[in-house]
Amino acid sequence: MPTLLQIDFPFSGPFGEAMHQAMRSLAESIIEEPGLIWKIWTENAATQEAGGVYLFSDATAAQHYLEMHSARLTASGVTGIRAKLFSVNTPLSMICKGPIQ
């Protein structure tokens, strides 16, 4: 069953185009993660937060990525990481044009 992972954390920047330039190689590596279908990058310069919403093929892949990414963020000095895992109701999501495969 598809699984949605939402992660956010305090982030002082960069934002916008500067984030795009700084994080491009990270984005290119993330898309290679096992079970990842897509990621939407999120940022809010006003509240100094960043993160993402991810769709994985299953809960095991999502949990594995969450553990790896949390460790990577923590090693970079990030604290206050918030994460939630959700099962996706595919039929209802498809009615509402959710990007579900």
Contacts in CASP RR format, 6 or more apart in sequence:
PFRMAT RR
TARGET T0000
AUTHOR 0000-0000-0000
METHOD contacts of the structure
MODEL  1
MPTLLQIDFPFSGPFGEAMHQAMRSLAESIIEEPGLIWKIWTENAATQEA
GGVYLFSDATAAQHYLEMHSARLTASGVTGIRAKLFSVNTPLSMICKGPI
Q
1 58 0 8 1.000
1 59 0 8 1.000
1 87 0 8 1.000
1 88 0 8 1.000
1 90 0 8 1.000
2 37 0 8 1.000
2 55 0 8 1.000
2 56 0 8 1.000
2 57 0 8 1.000
2 58 0 8 1.000
2 87 0 8 1.000
2 88 0 8 1.000
2 90 0 8 1.000
2 100 0 8 1.000
2 101 0 8 1.000
3 55 0 8 1.000
3 56 0 8 1.000
3 57 0 8 1.000
3 58 0 8 1.000
3 59 0 8 1.000
3 61 0 8 1.000
3 62 0 8 1.000
3 85 0 8 1.000
3 86 0 8 1.000
3 87 0 8 1.000
3 88 0 8 1.000
4 53 0 8 1.000
4 54 0 8 1.000
4 55 0 8 1.000
4 56 0 8 1.000
4 62 0 8 1.000
4 85 0 8 1.000
4 86 0 8 1.000
4 87 0 8 1.000
4 88 0 8 1.000
5 53 0 8 1.000
5 54 0 8 1.000
5 55 0 8 1.000
5 56 0 8 1.000
5 62 0 8 1.000
5 65 0 8 1.000
5 66 0 8 1.000
5 83 0 8 1.000
5 84 0 8 1.000
5 85 0 8 1.000
5 86 0 8 1.000
6 52 0 8 1.000
6 53 0 8 1.000
6 54 0 8 1.000
6 83 0 8 1.000
6 84 0 8 1.000
6 86 0 8 1.000
7 51 0 8 1.000
7 52 0 8 1.000
7 54 0 8 1.000
7 66 0 8 1.000
7 69 0 8 1.000
7 81 0 8 1.000
7 82 0 8 1.000
7 83 0 8 1.000
8 42 0 8 1.000
8 49 0 8 1.000
8 50 0 8 1.000
8 51 0 8 1.000
8 52 0 8 1.000
8 81 0 8 1.000
8 82 0 8 1.000
9 49 0 8 1.000
9 50 0 8 1.000
9 51 0 8 1.000
9 73 0 8 1.000
9 78 0 8 1.000
9 79 0 8 1.000
9 80 0 8 1.000
9 81 0 8 1.000
9 82 0 8 1.000
10 48 0 8 1.000
10 49 0 8 1.000
10 78 0 8 1.000
10 79 0 8 1.000
10 80 0 8 1.000
11 43 0 8 1.000
11 48 0 8 1.000
11 49 0 8 1.000
11 50 0 8 1.000
11 51 0 8 1.000
11 78 0 8 1.000
12 48 0 8 1.000
13 19 0 8 1.000
13 43 0 8 1.000
13 45 0 8 1.000
13 48 0 8 1.000
13 50 0 8 1.000
14 21 0 8 1.000
14 22 0 8 1.000
15 43 0 8 1.000
15 45 0 8 1.000
15 50 0 8 1.000
16 43 0 8 1.000
16 45 0 8 1.000
19 41 0 8 1.000
19 43 0 8 1.000
19 50 0 8 1.000
23 41 0 8 1.000
27 39 0 8 1.000
27 41 0 8 1.000
30 36 0 8 1.000
30 39 0 8 1.000
31 39 0 8 1.000
33 61 0 8 1.000
33 65 0 8 1.000
34 61 0 8 1.000
34 64 0 8 1.000
35 56 0 8 1.000
35 57 0 8 1.000
35 58 0 8 1.000
35 61 0 8 1.000
36 54 0 8 1.000
36 55 0 8 1.000
36 56 0 8 1.000
36 57 0 8 1.000
36 61 0 8 1.000
36 65 0 8 1.000
37 55 0 8 1.000
37 56 0 8 1.000
37 57 0 8 1.000
37 101 0 8 1.000
38 54 0 8 1.000
38 55 0 8 1.000
38 99 0 8 1.000
39 52 0 8 1.000
39 53 0 8 1.000
39 54 0 8 1.000
39 55 0 8 1.000
40 52 0 8 1.000
40 53 0 8 1.000
40 54 0 8 1.000
41 50 0 8 1.000
41 51 0 8 1.000
41 52 0 8 1.000
42 49 0 8 1.000
42 50 0 8 1.000
42 51 0 8 1.000
42 52 0 8 1.000
42 53 0 8 1.000
43 49 0 8 1.000
43 50 0 8 1.000
43 51 0 8 1.000
44 50 0 8 1.000
54 62 0 8 1.000
54 65 0 8 1.000
55 88 0 8 1.000
55 99 0 8 1.000
55 100 0 8 1.000
56 62 0 8 1.000
56 65 0 8 1.000
59 85 0 8 1.000
59 87 0 8 1.000
62 85 0 8 1.000
63 85 0 8 1.000
66 83 0 8 1.000
66 85 0 8 1.000
70 81 0 8 1.000
70 83 0 8 1.000
73 81 0 8 1.000
74 81 0 8 1.000
88 100 0 8 1.000
90 100 0 8 1.000
93 100 0 8 1.000
94 100 0 8 1.000
END
